[in-house]
Amino acid sequence: MTIGRLAEITGVPASAIRYWERHGLLPAPERESGQRRYPPEAAERITVLRKCQQAGLTLLEISEFQREQPRREAMIRAKITEIEQRLVDLDHAHQLLTHALKCSEEDIVRCPKFREQMAAWQTPDPAP
């Protein structure tokens, strides 16, 4: 398929596809009369690239993700740790905002229930 068709079915601009190719994130396609011709698997690889980006992986991390198993494991473990911390942070933000909607205090920081919750966030969880 052409780069235009690949862009259309993936929702990714052709310029991004060319950029990923230049940086080795997508394999260089075969050419036919000078035009790039992509196999159907290119759409799947682009889906993986987009999901990695949405998960917060940098282009360098995505490049490592595509390497052989031993090289990518360290990056994957570090990213999982980072994502788990982001999940905790998002949960705290969710609790804050949910409480703020129901709280009758003018200043939420003075709310006793919220202060109790903030104290719990600062206490590390006991090791399993």
C-alpha positions, 0 to 999 in steps of 0.5 A: 500500500502507498504511504497515503493509504497507510496514513489514512488507515492508521490516522497518522500523518505521512510526515510522521511515518517518514520521520519514524522511518528515518529514525529506524522506528519503522522498517524502510519499505520496498519501493515501486517506481520510486514510491514507498510500498508498505506491507499490511504489517506496517499498520500494526507496527504503527499501532504499536508505536502510537500505543507506546507514545500514548503510554509515555515512551520516548522515541529512544525508549520505543527504539529500545523496545524494538531491540532484542529481548535482553536490551529491552528488558531494562527499559521495560522494567524502568518504564513499568515502575514509572507508569506504576508511580503515575498511576498512584499520582493519578489516583491521588489526583482523582481522590482530591478532585472527587473530594473537592466536588463534595467538600463544603470547606471554602479552602479544601486544605483546611478540610479535616477529611482531606488533611487526613487523606493527604497524610495517608499519601505521605505515609509509605505503604508497608512492604508486602 
